Every structure is written in C-alpha cells, then in structure tokens.
Amino acid sequence: MGDERPLIATSLNYRQLEQRTPARVLARPVTAHLSLAHDLARRANGKQSARLAAAVSEIAGLAAWLHADLADPAQARRYYKMSIAAAQQARHPLLAIYMQGSFGQYATTVGDAVHGLRLLRDATGRLPHSAPPTARAWLASLEAVSLGYLGDRAALKALDDAQRHADASFSGDPVWPWVFQLDAAKIASYRAVAASRLGLPKVAAEAFRVANGSARSPKQAAIVAVEHARATASGGHLDQACALTLAAYDIGSQYESERVCQAVHDFRASLGTRAPQRVTAELDERLHSAYTGRTN
C-alpha cells in the first residue's frame, strides 16, 4: 500500500467528521495531517511523489474549507493556493481545476465575486476536451452564482449550460475528483442562489422548492437557508425570512460556524430599518447574544 492511500483515507474520515463537527475542533488535526503529507511528498521520488502531491492537494483543500468556515480568509486563501499548487505538482489537470473552482466559489461567497469569476473562467478555459460533463456543469453553475452576485443576468444562460452538461452526465459514473452527480436538485440550488442575488424572488422561490431534495450537511443547509431568506425578503415576506435566518443562526451557533453566523449578520444588516422591530426582535436578540454570552 502506497503512503498516499492511508493519508487519503484519513482525510476522507475528516471530511465525514466535518459535516457535523465544529471546524475549530478539526482545524488543528487536519493541518497536522497536511504537514505530514507535505513532508512525505517532499521526500518521495517519481510516481510516488506525484501521488503524494495529489494527497496533499486534497488535504489542503479540506484545510481551506475549514478555515473558510472559521471566517479566516488569509488562511483559507493560503490553503486553497497550496491545494492548487500541489495538484499541479501531481500533474493531474482535473484536480487542479477542481481546486481552482472551489477557490473561485469561495472568493465569490466572501464578497470577491469579480475575482471568483475570473478564477472560474480560467479553470473552465483549461478543461481538457475529454473532461467529464459533470466538471463543465459544476463550473458553469459556480460561474452563474458569481454572475448573480455581480447582478449580471448572464447567470441565467450559464445555468442553462449547466443543466445541459448535467443532463449529459447523468447516465455515467462521476469521474474523480468529481465524486458526485449534479442532479436536478443540485442545479436548482445554484439557480436559487443566483436568482436570489439577481433579485428574482419568484424564480428563486421555485428553485429553492426543487432544491429541497438536495442532500446537505447542517452547515451547508444553513447557508442555503440564509440565501432563501434573502429571496423571501425581497419578495416582501419579512416574517418568513427572519424565521429562516433565525433557524440558520441556531445551526451556526450549534456547530460554531463563523461563516454561517456572519451570513446571518450580513442578512440582518441588509434589512436595515425597513423591517418592523416586531418582525426582527427575536433575530436581533439572538444576534446580540454573540456580544453578551447568552445562548438561546
């Protein structure tokens, strides 16, 4: 058994733990695991070196994801760049594109949609002709979300492209590093976020309805709920929007997810004073608990 196999097996276990474990708890063991993998890769030669570099890339991608959840942008960017560089050293173009796509998605969601879109389009442009349709569907979906954040309705065309590629991939098995299929529910989740950011509440509402069938971890579900709240609020249903974000904040607090809690804070700030105090009172009290130490 090559050294990369137990390394990857361990990182897969960490990924499973991450779905229901605070990122703060996992960050230290994952970065230690990354340090071990990096040292082994540095000492290896030939094909073994390339395989270990691929393992480093995957572990660095997980470290980046954890630091994104901790709302630590400097470290998240550092690990995303490390994951891309290691994938390039592994001479695996699809892995490098996957990690760059993830980096572009991260940049978009932290408010750098211009740079996120640039990363995503560069990754799409480097896809080999033989790339699986799932890769094209995923990158087109992420591009649509970036365009949505930028208020560009070209997002809707990108989503149509994503659906076309997803339809082409549905009958085949996923190709690593894509180990998932983009089914109708997953495409709908991207469509919902893009429509929410474009200010299309009716389109977003229907997409969120379809996306409810998509499997998500609690923290991912909470992030989607905040986007759902944005669309709901833009449609004038402030009571429902605050209820969605209240539930999302409770999940963020339970899992100590700074990313989720910050998304709720940003949503509340977007309402300003246009929402009646009776509507926002419970949400405001919950958000204030971050400063008082009280919990719900």
Residue pairs with C-beta under 8 A, 6 or more apart in sequence:
2 48
2 51
3 40
3 44
3 48
3 52
4 48
4 51
4 52
4 54
4 55
7 33
7 36
7 37
7 40
7 52
7 55
7 59
8 55
8 58
10 33
11 30
11 33
11 55
11 58
11 59
11 62
14 26
14 29
14 30
14 33
14 62
15 62
17 26
18 26
18 62
18 65
18 66
18 217
19 217
19 218
19 219
20 217
20 218
20 255
21 255
22 255
22 256
22 257
23 66
23 67
23 69
23 70
23 256
23 257
24 70
24 256
26 66
27 63
27 66
27 67
27 70
30 59
30 62
30 63
30 66
31 63
33 59
34 56
34 59
34 60
34 63
34 79
37 52
37 55
37 56
37 59
38 56
40 52
41 49
41 52
41 53
41 55
41 56
41 86
41 89
44 52
49 89
50 89
50 90
50 91
50 92
51 90
53 86
53 87
53 89
53 90
54 86
54 87
54 90
54 92
54 95
56 82
56 83
56 86
57 83
57 84
57 86
57 87
57 90
57 92
57 95
57 96
57 99
58 83
58 95
58 177
60 79
60 80
60 82
60 83
60 86
60 99
61 79
61 80
61 83
61 99
61 102
63 75
63 79
63 82
64 75
64 76
64 77
64 78
64 79
64 80
64 82
64 83
64 102
64 103
64 106
65 76
65 102
67 75
67 76
67 79
68 76
68 106
68 110
68 259
69 219
69 257
69 258
69 259
69 260
70 258
70 259
71 258
71 259
71 262
73 110
76 106
77 103
80 99
80 102
80 103
80 106
81 103
83 99
83 102
83 103
84 96
84 99
84 100
84 103
87 95
87 96
87 98
87 99
88 96
93 126
93 128
94 128
94 131
94 135
94 175
94 176
94 177
95 177
97 123
97 126
97 127
97 131
97 135
97 139
98 135
98 177
98 178
100 119
100 120
100 122
100 123
101 119
101 120
101 123
101 138
101 139
101 142
103 119
104 115
104 116
104 117
104 118
104 119
104 120
104 123
104 142
104 146
105 116
105 120
105 142
105 145
106 116
107 113
107 115
107 116
107 119
108 116
108 117
108 142
108 145
108 146
108 149
109 116
113 146
113 149
113 150
114 150
116 142
116 146
116 149
117 143
117 146
117 147
117 150
120 139
120 142
120 143
120 146
121 143
123 139
124 136
124 139
124 140
124 143
127 135
127 136
127 139
132 169
132 172
132 174
132 175
132 178
133 165
133 166
133 168
133 169
133 172
134 165
134 166
134 169
134 174
134 175
134 178
134 180
134 181
134 182
135 175
135 178
136 161
136 162
136 165
137 162
137 163
137 164
137 165
137 166
137 169
137 182
137 187
138 162
138 178
138 182
140 158
140 159
140 161
140 162
140 165
141 158
141 159
141 162
141 182
141 186
141 187
141 190
142 190
143 155
143 158
144 155
144 156
144 158
144 159
144 162
144 190
144 191
144 194
145 155
145 190
145 193
145 194
145 197
146 155
147 153
147 154
147 155
147 158
147 194
148 155
148 193
148 194
148 195
148 196
148 197
148 198
149 197
151 197
151 198
151 199
153 198
155 194
155 197
155 198
156 194
156 198
159 187
159 190
159 191
159 194
162 182
162 187
162 190
163 187
165 182
166 181
166 182
166 183
166 184
166 186
166 187
169 181
169 182
170 181
170 183
174 180
174 181
180 186
183 214
184 210
184 213
185 210
185 211
185 212
185 213
185 214
186 211
186 214
188 207
188 208
188 210
188 211
188 214
189 207
189 208
189 211
189 214
189 224
191 203
191 204
191 207
191 211
192 204
192 207
192 208
192 211
192 224
192 227
192 228
192 231
193 204
193 224
193 227
195 201
195 203
195 204
195 207
195 231
196 204
196 227
196 228
196 230
196 231
196 234
197 227
197 230
199 234
200 231
201 231
201 232
201 234
201 235
202 235
204 228
204 231
205 231
205 232
205 235
208 224
208 228
208 231
211 224
216 224
218 251
218 254
218 255
219 251
219 252
219 255
219 257
219 259
219 260
221 251
222 247
222 248
222 249
222 251
222 252
222 257
222 260
222 263
223 248
223 259
223 260
223 263
225 244
225 245
225 247
225 248
226 244
226 245
226 248
226 260
226 263
226 264
226 267
228 244
229 240
229 241
229 242
229 244
229 245
229 248
229 267
230 241
230 267
230 270
232 240
232 241
232 244
233 241
233 267
233 270
233 271
233 275
238 271
238 275
238 276
238 279
238 280
239 279
241 267
242 275
242 279
242 280
242 282
242 283
245 264
245 267
245 268
245 283
246 282
246 283
246 286
248 260
248 263
248 264
249 260
249 261
249 264
249 283
249 286
249 287
250 286
250 296
251 257
251 260
252 258
252 259
252 260
252 261
252 263
252 264
253 261
253 295
253 296
261 290
264 283
264 287
265 287
268 280
268 283
268 284
268 287
271 280
277 284
286 296
289 295
289 296
